[in-house]
Amino acid sequence: MDTFEAFAAARFSPGITADGVALVEDRLVPGGRAIAKRASTPLERAALVREVELSTSLALDAAPAVLAFVVRTEHATVYFERASGVSIGEARLTSRELQEVAVDLLEALGAAHDRGFVHGDLKPEHVIVEVDRGAPKVRLIDWGLAAPLGSPARGGSHGYLAPELLEGAPAGIATDLYAFGATMRPAIHSDDAAARALRALCDQCVAAPSDRPTSVWAALAMIGIVRPDPGARRTAPLPGPIDEDPIGQSFSVEGPSGSGRTHFVQRAVRHAIARRRPIVGLRCEAGYDPIQWIADVLGFHVSIDAERRASRAGTLLGRMGVTLVLDDVDHLDEDGVVSASAAARAIRAESNGRVLYVGPGELLAAELVAAGASRIALEPLGARETESMLEDVGARSDDATVREVMRATHGLAGHVGRIALALGRSPELGVDDALAHAIPPVDSRRGLEAIDSIAMARGLITRAPRRAATILRNAAIEPGDAAERDRLLAQAEMSSGRLRAAETIYAELVMKAAPSERARAELDHARVLERLGRHVDARASALRALGGDDVEIHGDAAVIAAQSTLALGDPTGAAQLAGRGLEVARDAVVRARLHALVSDATLRTHRLEEALVAATAAVAEARRSNDPAASAHAAARVAAAHGLSGNPAGAREAWADALRNAEAASDVTALPPFVMNLATADHAMGEYGAARDGYSRAAHLAERLGRTASLASALTNLGGLLASLSSFEEARAVLGRARTAASSAGAKLFEAQCDLLEAETWVLE
């Protein structure tokens, strides 16, 4: 039995089913949501691991908490807590609040720079602001394009990419600061002193590279925030041997809320991530026993004595080398204390794995020590440690201030750190005002601030079908849950590429489904049939779903039916089916897809005006959905209709719209083809300079993203343009690069085009 697979099914739903990003539910947090990311190729796995490491190295509130993380030979997956709040572009902030956001953002970038990395994709959508009791809290999300200082950029978003990056310059501090300026300046609306200072900083950041601030610390100084050199900072050491990598050990991490417990746990998580250790993190609530929950997940029957169940769970965790982090364990009742102690003894007996019990009360602490746990007491800070924390962030640190801070915080390290930051940013604040400004109210729904879990949600089940099947078969599944179990298995087969196995399961589900569930089963079956290329069967199954009584799925069914019909060479039938779906579909994204299918179908029958009308309707629906990915796809259909209608100006405008929306959706892979199509429209309009720049830019982006087919296409078009401008020698050099890329991508058509164009250059010359 794979423990991590079992945790996955119990905690997250529905999980991530393919490489990319997905929004999932965290069942252990009321109303909780998580952002799941998965990567399979070696480069993408390394990038995802780097993103997790960077996220956990930032200040506590600077990045979303890591809820779950696993690295396997074949994949890596992470689940981030979904950041609440709005993007900086949507936030309504005063100049003072905006300055606090800027300080937080610069310090987060500085933390990454100190570790030798750039963010690489800073833009408004990645700066999430939450106003909490008047103090804005900032999360800098999506570190997926982070790159080492001095290395080639891994992508980014137009409008926020420093110009020198598009010319081949390496990523560095200056390029992150450019993105900072481009992100923050549009958010400044007032004209008071704070706004003018921040606007001046932003203008400086988007200046020429040599005129930008040399570091984030220099940028902070421009708005009056002075920070000591990071290399000279003194940080009060945290107690305990957690960094010594002990295994087979339990720790009783003792200290009240605000004593630095979260900081301690975050350090333990970073330590485990660096060593690729599996971690399971759970928060304890009143009346909730996390050890018994783990035992339930692992399938230990409830008829077994609770203490024995807890011991067996601890034994299995120990054998697998899991680090178990339980936060707020002072909420455990007497039964929970018994379970926690039994698990600690079992893990110690296995001489493998670790347990951190965070915040135990006196009863549990005594039980844990008796079970062999090591005590880690987070004692109050003394005057010298408090002074050091104030000095580290440039706050006043005179004796009177130190005494006031110690009085207000009782020396609790977490509270001292927050007050120090508030005083460093706003020296005019009194200590009590800084305390009220800096310490947010407790949110009982939040889990660990920085906790990492190897319990891999359903996304892992779909990527490990054999192990997932073993867990599901061993679990005590009630008869009424059998269909759900089979659906999960089918999803697992489908996401792992075993489409035929998935199709077999879905076919059985269709036969077994009750009449009220049959239409949805047919829809699931149609999806896998479409992916198998069995368009006739997919259309038949989708039509049966479309003919069922479940009106909610008729739109999705019409999409698959129309796609299959179009693939079978019947554009008229596809348009009719898409129109049928539009009669009942209510979801804006589904309606956008249906209108786009009508546009594609009518384009194939050369009804260009109808195609443009349908594509325009797709754009309207996509905008109504507020889904930038749908808007990008719809705008691309408008562009195609204009292009085939001989309207390059309209095509150019639509491709620009598609590009803007692809950037908003962070769809980096769409950038090369969209930029190239913009260039094609410029080419058709006779704007050869713009076309040349566009083709070059598309090729540059494609090369950086490793998209060899897109690179071949862009270079082929560029070579053709150069040949038409009589730049024959340059054209042949570009076509040589295009031929190499085409050969690497297996794109025979581009190879043939390169040969033809090169031959033409010799004839024309």
Summary of the structure (lengths in Angstrom):
residues: 765
radius of gyration: 29.0
end to end distance: 70.4
largest distance: 91.1
contacts: 2803
relative contact order: 0.07
helix: 60%
strand: 9%
